[in-house]
Amino acid sequence: MRICCPHCGEASITRTSKRPSPTLYEVYAQCINPACGWGGKIYVEFAKTLTLSRDPNTDIRIPMEPGHRRACMEQLAALNG
């Protein structure tokens, strides 16, 4: 994933990151353009499930996209039916 500086549009590099929860990363980024010099924090969050895990963690709750949910429910019904 390429993250561009919100000010000058050049690439940004990751300086460090933290994972405060299983579904969220805090990424500290720095613009590579020395004339800009922007630095900041970016949040990366797991927002939607598209495919179910084959080894799910029951403590994790990531909502499913409605269309994908319907397809998964049909697949589960076919397996159980």
N, C-alpha and C positions, 0 to 999 in steps of 0.2 A: 504494500500500500504506500503510495507516495503522498506525502502531506506537503502542500505548498504554503508559503508564508501568506497570511491574509492581507499583508500590506503591499509587498512588491511582487508576489507571485513566484519567487524563486523557491527552490526546494528547501525543506526544513529537515534537520537531523534530530534524532532522538538523543537526548542527553542522559536521561534516566526514566524509569517508570516505576509506579507502585500499583499494587493490586489490592484495593481496599475491600473488595468483595469478589466472589467468583465470577460475577458478570460485569465488572467494571474495572477499567484500567485508567490511571492518571498518567499521562505521558508528558514529560517536560521536553519541549522542543526548542530548537534554536535555528533561526534563518541562516543559511550559508552565505548570503550576500553581505559582505562586510559594510557596504554602504547603507544597509538597512539595519541589521543588528537586532531585529525583533526576537524576543524569547517569551515563551508562555507555556501554559498548561492546556493540554488537550484531553478531553474525556472520550474514551472509546468504550461503548456499551454494547453488550449483546442484546439486541432489541427484539428480534422475532425468530421463532423456530420455523424452519422450512422442512426439515427432515428430523424425525424422532431419533433419539439416541438409542443404540442397542444395549447400552449399559448406563441407564439414566441415574443421576444423583437425585434422590427424592427431595432433597433440600433446595434444589434449583427450580425456579419458576420463570420460564421465558415464554411469553405468550406466542401462540401460533397465528400465522396469517390465516384468515377464514377459508380461503380456497385450499390451502395445504391441509388444514384441519379436516375438511370434508374428505379429501383424498385419503388421509391417514385413517380416518374412521372407516371408510369403505374397505381399505386393506385389512384392518383389524377384523372387521366383520367377515371378510372372506376367509381369513385364517381360522376364525372360531366357528365358522358355519359349515 
